Amino acid sequence: MISKLLNISIVLLLGAFSLYLIQGACFRLVEPYAKLRLGLAWGSSDTMKMNSIISKLPLDHFAQPPIKEGFDILKEELDYARKIMSFNRPVRDRYYNYVRSQVDPLRNFEITNLGMVKEVVLPGLRRPATSLDVANGLARREGLPVDFSKALFVRVIPQTSRLVYEQSFGQWEKAFAFLLNHGISCVLLSPKNSEELSTQLSYLQAQHSNFSENIFAYAEGQAVGLLDNAVNGNEEISLRCLIVKDPSEEVLFNEQPNPVWFMGITSQVATDEQVLLSMTKRAQLYRDSPLVYHSRLSGLIYEESKWENLALTSFPMSYILNCLEFYPDSIPFVHEAEEMVENNVSSSLVGSKFSQGMGGISSLSIDDFEYSNPEPNFDCEVVREYRQINKGDAEVADLTNRELVLQIGSSFEEMGVNILEQIADQDPMFYRFYLSLKEIGTSQN
């Protein structure tokens, strides 16, 4: 009898241990399960109390945020961020695998100008127009399709040359594409000063709220100061998420009209203790909320991964998606009308029609709107001028725009880097087309 009870106990223990291992593996690898377990522990995004029963278990979900101050708090903040964000491991793996497999990632997305803000990449989402959209000039009548995005991701860099700007944009294309696939517009801003940046952000939220009602901002080094000065004291700018990396000076962001999710990233380049301390103070300040998700996630300090070697590593990327999903004020999406077009409407990196003017209305007439998937035509100013100059040349007439971009770009490059950079200032789209096609050709060889 005792032997039988002992065998049953061993079987039950082995079964329980196996289930523990299986659920642990699922939490690490299966995204839906990781979200399910988080929901069971924390409830919905507007809850104010955790699950009292599950909280008895030693899970990372119930790690307590550091509350003390001083220079020795940094290690505790780093440990806390690692534990509280453990549910994001499947998302981080998905992002890492995505960027490692992409070639020409923006080929299916539209790059357009929103008035004074140039080269914004749009995700291709559309929804029925509301009365407010009609009043703002985005549609002729209610119910017609209107372009929109769930948020706008703004990467800020100091003012630089066109060549450096294009190189930076190229480094961020894969991160942009991943965000675009989640309905987030993206733009790289290189303002000459904080006043210009403040004007650009205010303009976007005032004139193009269908794309930028929710702004997620990212800055590194000296650009953190630009963003700091642009946002502070400007009530027209309402950030939802703020990510800063290795700031060159103390982070002094004031409280925003709406709660802000804040992440400070250190790669041990910024060794100034006062700078690190200012980031930890911001993190603790923004965690001050009665809401569970906000009190746990809206202020984190993270140490940059040394092995990922990405423009935007997986940890802050998953943080952005958390803010998009768990923001306490319920980001105003139109869920029932939202439609992500796998191959976006009139949108590819090189075949899009560009929007102009204050309204940012698509050049495709929405009265005649239909979903389409046109092939990229690589049309740009340089190609048009070249065809006009060689109007009577049959050989040029027989070449596609793609072939002309490669041929002309190669000729400019042979003439010297300065010549190609001058062309980039004259026709940025031609320059980007050439770099993209050149990269594709290199990867295929």
Salt bridges, closest charged atoms under 4 A:
GLU31 OE2 - LYS35 NZ 3.92
GLU31 OE1 - ARG94 NE 2.94
ASP72 OD2 - LYS68 NZ 3.63
GLU76 OE2 - LYS68 NZ 2.69
GLU77 OE2 - ARG287 NH2 3.01
ASP79 OD2 - LYS75 NZ 3.09
ASP93 OD2 - ARG28 NH1 2.48
GLU119 OE2 - ARG162 NH2 2.77
GLU119 OE1 - ARG432 NH2 2.68
ASP133 OD2 - ARG127 NH1 2.45
ASP147 OD1 - ARG126 NE 2.41
GLU166 OE2 - ARG162 NH2 2.46
GLU166 OE1 - ARG432 NH2 3.07
GLU220 OE2 - ARG155 NH2 3.78
GLU303 OE2 - LYS306 NZ 3.62
GLU304 OE2 - LYS245 NZ 2.69
GLU308 OE2 - ARG92 NH2 3.86
GLU325 OE1 - LYS35 NZ 3.43
GLU338 OE2 - LYS150 NZ 3.34
ASP367 OD2 - ARG140 NH1 2.25
ASP367 OD1 - ARG141 NH1 3.86
ASP379 OD2 - ARG384 NH1 2.92
GLU413 OE2 - LYS438 NZ 2.70
